[in-house]
Amino acid sequence: MNLDDYRLTGNRKIDLGEIPTTEGKTDENEKIRDEVIPPLVDRLQLLHQKLNAEEKHGILVVLQALDAAGKDESISYIFSNLNAQGLKVTTFGKPTEVEQKHDYLWRMMPALPARGEIGILNRSHYEEVIAPRVHDNVLLDGDYPAGVDEESIWPMRYKQIKNYEKYLHDNNIHVVKFFFHMSKDEQKRRLVERMKDPDKQHEFSFSDVEEREYWDKYQEVFEDMLNETSTEYSPWYVLPADDEWHTRRLVNEAMIDLMEKLDPKFPEMTGEDKKKLEEYIEKLENE
C-alpha cells in the first residue's frame, strides 16, 4: 500500500466528499484478516517491544470518527496484541465539571504516553473543535480570550493544537492521527445490525441515531479539521472505513511505517554492566 494516498501533511487541501469511503475491499475481508494482518501485527509487536525497551520515543495515536466507523474494533484487533505494559488507552467523553474549569487541553496530560509507550485516544482533544461547532454550543466565558469571538476561536484552536502537537513531537512524543471516513449508508447498516443483534445491543446508544441528523454538518467540520491540522510532524490518515479489514490493515501499516522511521533498538549492555553480566552467566552455568 502507498500510504501517501491516505496521508495528509498540510501540503494540500482536500474535499472530503471527493475522498472514497470504500476501495471495494470488502470481498477480501477474510484474506486480509487471516493472511495479511497477522504478519503485520507480528512486525508491530516486535517494534513495540523495542520502543518499550529503548524508552526514547513515545507515540500518541488519535482515532477520530463518527459512531460505528471502527475505532473500537481497531483497538481490539490491532493494539490489544501489543505489550500491555507499554500501552494505554483513553476514551474522551463530554468534559466533566472539573475539566470545564481548566483549559480545553488540560485533560490531555494524563492520557499522554511516556517514552517507550503507545497511548491511544478513542476520541480526543479534537472533540473540542468538533462537537461545539456541530451543535452550535455556546462555550463558557472563560473559553474566549480577549478579542476572540465565536467565529475566530476555531482558527485559534487549530493553531493551538498544531503548536501543542509540535511541542510533543519536539519532546519525542510522536502524534499520528486516523480519521475513519465512513459513508452514511454503511453507518446505517452497522447501526441496524447492532440494534437487531442482542449480543451487540450493548454497543448501541440512542444518541448514535440522533447524531445522524447532523451528518452534513459533521462532514463540513471534519473537512475543516483535517485541512487545518494536518502537518508533516503530525499527519492525518483518511481511511476508507466502509472496508473494515482493509482499514485495519492501513492502521497497522501506518504504525509500522512510523516506528520503522524511529528505528527503536533493544538496549545493549556495555562497560561494567556487560562484564558483570558475563560473570553472572558463568556463575549460573557453573552451579
Secondary structure as UniProt FT lines:
FT   HELIX           3..5
FT   STRAND          7..8
FT   HELIX           16..18
FT   HELIX           26..28
FT   HELIX           29..31
FT   HELIX           32..36
FT   HELIX           37..54
FT   STRAND          58..64
FT   TURN            67..68
FT   HELIX           71..77
FT   HELIX           79..81
FT   HELIX           84..86
FT   STRAND          87..91
FT   HELIX           97..100
FT   TURN            104..105
FT   HELIX           106..111
FT   TURN            115..116
FT   STRAND          118..122
FT   HELIX           125..129
FT   HELIX           131..134
FT   TURN            135..136
FT   HELIX           141..143
FT   TURN            146..147
FT   TURN            150..152
FT   HELIX           153..170
FT   TURN            171..172
FT   STRAND          173..181
FT   HELIX           184..196
FT   TURN            198..200
FT   HELIX           201..203
FT   HELIX           206..210
FT   HELIX           211..214
FT   HELIX           215..229
FT   STRAND          236..240
FT   TURN            241..242
FT   HELIX           244..262
FT   HELIX           271..285
//
